[in-house]
């Protein structure tokens, strides 16, 4: 299991689909060698330095938190079933309602599609809130996500960073 890094009234809770096997084994978010989360978070302006996965809890110092939509670790997110997302929805809603972040940034479309029931979702800011939080969809930073270059990630994450600066 991977523990949430969360507190009340954060600016953003970044929501991964589920833990990777390495992250679950290490007990640290985004610890896979090919995962680009910490690098893109820093380079797009969220943090003044690149956090190392072993120091993932320091993300709270910047007003951000980390969670996953589904708790079960897998080597690839597409190994999750619709039922696992369905079973996780109420837990996730309770988490967002309790901690009340300004934004939930879903890393990839899969979790938000499952939780919202929508088939078509655009990248970026969504028109509806989720349990009182604004929703933003970012590309998943996993090294397995070959559909997005680092430059693509940087552009998408920078848009969110600019939005929260307003």
C-alpha positions in Angstrom: 0.0 0.0 0.0 1.0 3.5 -0.7 0.0 6.1 1.9 -1.7 9.4 0.8 0.2 12.6 1.4 -2.6 14.8 2.1 -3.8 17.7 4.4 -6.8 20.0 4.6 -7.3 22.9 2.2 -4.4 22.2 -0.1 -4.1 24.1 -3.4 -3.9 20.8 -5.4 -4.2 17.1 -4.8 -2.4 15.3 -7.6 -4.2 12.0 -8.2 -2.4 9.2 -9.8 -4.4 6.3 -11.3 -2.9 3.7 -8.9 0.5 3.0 -7.4 3.1 1.3 -9.5 4.7 -1.8 -8.1 8.0 0.0 -7.3 6.3 2.9 -5.6 4.2 0.6 -3.5 7.3 -1.5 -2.6 9.3 1.6 -1.8 6.5 3.4 0.0 7.1 6.6 -2.0 5.0 8.2 -4.7 6.4 8.2 -8.3 9.6 6.4 -7.3 9.9 4.5 -10.6 13.1 5.4 -12.4 11.3 6.3 -15.6 8.5 8.3 -13.9 8.7 12.0 -14.8 6.4 13.5 -12.2 9.0 15.1 -9.8 11.0 16.5 -12.7 8.0 18.0 -14.5 6.6 19.3 -11.2 9.8 21.2 -10.6 10.4 22.4 -14.1 6.8 23.7 -14.6 7.1 25.9 -11.5 5.4 24.0 -8.7 8.5 23.5 -6.6 11.7 25.5 -6.3 13.8 22.3 -6.6 13.2 18.7 -7.8 11.9 16.6 -4.9 13.3 13.1 -4.7 10.7 10.4 -4.3 12.2 9.4 -0.9 11.2 12.9 0.3 7.8 12.9 -1.3 6.1 14.2 1.9 7.8 17.6 1.4 5.3 18.3 -1.3 3.0 19.4 1.5 5.3 22.3 2.2 4.3 23.8 -1.2 0.5 23.3 -0.7 0.1 20.1 -2.7 -0.8 16.5 -1.9 -0.7 13.1 -3.5 -3.2 10.3 -3.7 -4.3 7.6 -6.0 -7.8 6.8 -7.5 -7.3 3.1 -6.8 -5.1 1.7 -4.0 -4.1 -1.6 -5.6 -0.6 -1.5 -7.1 0.0 -2.8 -10.6 2.8 -2.7 -13.1 0.5 -1.0 -15.6 -2.7 1.1 -14.9 -4.6 -0.8 -17.7 -4.6 -3.9 -15.4 -7.3 -2.3 -13.3 -10.9 -3.3 -13.8 -14.0 -1.1 -14.0 -15.1 -2.7 -10.8 -12.0 -1.5 -9.0 -12.7 2.1 -10.0 -16.4 1.7 -9.0 -15.4 0.3 -5.6 -12.9 3.2 -5.1 -15.3 6.0 -6.0 -17.0 6.5 -2.6 -13.6 6.4 -0.8 -12.2 9.0 -3.2 -15.3 11.3 -2.9 -15.0 11.1 0.9 -11.3 12.0 0.7 -11.9 15.1 -1.4 -14.9 16.2 0.7 -12.9 15.8 3.9 -9.7 17.4 2.8 -11.3 20.0 0.5 -8.5 20.9 -1.9 -9.0 23.8 -4.4 -8.1 21.5 -7.3 -7.9 17.8 -8.0 -5.4 17.2 -10.8 -6.0 13.7 -12.3 -2.9 12.3 -13.9 -4.3 10.8 -17.0 -7.9 10.5 -18.1 -8.7 7.0 -16.9 -9.7 7.7 -13.3 -11.7 10.8 -14.0 -13.5 9.0 -16.8 -14.4 6.2 -14.5 -15.4 8.5 -11.6 -17.4 11.0 -13.7 -19.0 8.4 -16.1 -17.9 10.6 -19.1 -16.5 9.0 -22.2 -15.1 12.1 -23.8 -12.8 14.3 -21.6 -10.6 17.1 -22.8 -7.2 17.8 -21.3 -6.9 20.7 -18.8 -9.6 22.4 -16.8 -13.0 20.7 -16.7 -16.3 22.5 -16.6 -17.7 20.7 -13.5 -16.3 20.5 -10.0 -15.7 17.2 -8.2 -17.0 17.2 -4.6 -16.3 21.0 -4.5 -12.9 20.9 -6.0 -12.0 22.2 -9.5 -10.8 19.5 -11.8 -7.8 19.5 -14.1 -6.7 16.6 -16.3 -3.0 16.3 -16.8 -1.1 13.7 -18.9 0.1 10.8 -16.8 3.9 11.2 -16.2 4.6 7.5 -16.1 7.5 6.4 -18.3 5.1 3.9 -19.9 3.1 6.8 -21.2 5.0 7.2 -24.5 2.2 9.3 -26.0 3.5 12.4 -24.3 7.0 13.8 -24.5 8.6 15.6 -21.6 7.9 18.8 -23.5 4.2 17.9 -23.7 4.1 17.2 -20.0 5.9 20.5 -19.2 3.3 22.5 -21.3 0.3 20.8 -19.6 1.6 21.1 -16.1 2.7 24.7 -16.7 -0.9 25.6 -17.7 -2.2 24.3 -14.4 0.6 26.2 -12.5 -0.3 29.4 -14.3 -4.0 28.8 -13.5 -3.4 28.5 -9.7 -1.3 31.7 -9.8 -4.4 33.8 -10.7 
